Amino acid sequence: MPTEIPGYYFDSSKNRYFKIQANHVASGSSSSAATKYSRQAVNAEKLIKKTNKREKRHKASKVAQTVKRSVLSKQSLLEFGWRLGDKRKTSAEIVKTFYATSISGHNIYTGPRSPCGQFAFEHATGNLLTATSSDERQVDPTPTILISKPKRPRQVITQAPESAWSDVQIDLWRQLRHNITHILSLRYGRSVWVSQTHLPDEYSAVILATHDEPDPHAHALADIQLVFQGIITGLTKSPSGERLATSGDRANSYVAEIDHFRPAIENYQKLKDQTCVKFQDENVIVFGGRNGQATLCDVRDQSATVMRLQHSSGVAHIQPLANSGQPRLLIQGTQDMKVYDLRYCPIPTRQPGRSSSTTAARNWHKMPRRYLNSPPVTTFSMSATRQPNNFNLGFAYDPELNLVASASTDHHSNHRIGLWDVANGHMVESPLNAVRFGSQVTCAEFVDWNCGTTVDGSQELPRLQTSRRSGAKSLLLATAAGVKSSQANPTGMWEWSVN
C-alpha cells in the first residue's frame, strides 16, 4: 500500500504521486478516500484541530485560574445573598437548560423514497408535510407529499389532473416537480411549495396545494400560481397568514395575497440578489441580501423601502424577536450571528475610500457601495467550526425557550447543528451539539405536538414515526437529499425531544 503524503494523492494506474490542486478531488473508490487529501479537506481538518486546542487551553485556564476575593456591592437595594454572588437562575433559564441537556434524537422517516430535505409543520392541526421522490425516475417520476395527521396515518398529494392543464403547464410541471426547495404550510389545509428547474434555464415556480380532503388517501390538487426566471431563495407568510412573500437572486422579490395571488401587492424589482425574507409585522417586510444588507419594506407603499442594517457577512436568515417587546432583529450570516435593536442602530453610512490616489478618488462614486457595519446589541460566541458557511442551512427559533438552532458545515465532513441562547449569545450545553450528520442540515423547526398518537404507515409507502405527546416540544431536522445514512453520520428526518 502506498504511503499517504498530505497534499498529494497516489494514482495506482500511473504508479506515481500527484499534487492536489485547489478544490481537486483525488481518484479513489470511496468518496471519503477520494476527498481526504483535497485542499478543502486539509484546511477543514487543520481548522478543527486548531479550534479543539484553543478550547482545551481555554478550559485549562479556567481551572487553573486563581479565585479572587469576593467584593461586596455597596448597593443597599440588593439582597444580601445577591451581594455575596448568589445570582440565582430564573425559571426560564432553568427550563432552557433542562430542555437542552435532556433531549435525544431518533429517525422519524423510513421508506423506499428519498426525502427532499425540506418539510413544514401546521401548528394548528399538527400535520407534518414533507416531500419525497423516487431515485429511479423512469419507474415512478411522481413526487409524493406525506401528511402526518393526528388521526390519519398518511395522506398523499400528487399533481392535479394533467388533462385540465395546457401543454406549457404540463411541460413546466414535469421539470419542476423533481426539485422542491421550500415548503410552507398555510391556513385551511393548504400549503405552498417552491420548485425550480435545473441549469441552464433556471425557472422557479410557486405551487399552491390543497390537502383538506375527507379521504386520507385522496389526491389533492396542486396548481402552479407564479413562475419566475431565476431562483427563489426565501419564502414566508405574514403573521395572519393572508400574505405571502418571496425573495430571489433576480427581480423575484414578490408580495401577494394568498387567497388569489394575482394581482400582486408589490413586486420589488429593484431588490436583487436577496437571500431571505421575513415579515416583521403584517405590513413591514425585511429582506436580507448576499451583501449583508437588511432592507425594510412597507407593503402599503412601495416607495417606503430603506436599507436599514448592514451585517458583517451575507445574510442567511432573519428572525424578528417580537417576544422581547422591542424592535429587535436576529440576523444569521454566513460567518456570524448577531442581534440588532432598530431603536439604536442608525442608517448605515457609506464606507469611505481607502485609496489616496486622485484617479481612485475621482471614480469613487462608480465603485460598488460598501457600508459600515451596524452596531449589534448581542454578538454570538461562534467559533470557526460553528460558522454556517452557507445560505441554505437549517435555522429555527423558539420564542418560549428563547433558543436558536443553527446549522453549520465546513463542506467536507463537519455537518452539525447547535443550540444557542439568544439572551446572552452563548451555546447551550446539549448532546445535539456533538452530533455530526452525514450531510448538511437543510431544514429545522421547533414544533409543539398537540395530539397523542404515533404515526405509522404501511410497508408500501414511506413512514413517519414521531413521539407525539401532549405538550411536548420537539426539534425536527432534515438533512440534504441524495446522501446515504450511516450509524456514525445519520441522514434523513430526525426528531429531538425530551424523553
Order of alpha helices (4+ residues) and beta strands (2+ residues): beta-beta-alpha-alpha-alpha-alpha-beta-beta-beta-beta-beta-beta-alpha-beta-beta-beta-beta-beta-beta-beta-beta-beta-beta-beta-beta-beta-beta-beta-alpha-beta-beta-beta-beta-beta-beta-beta-beta
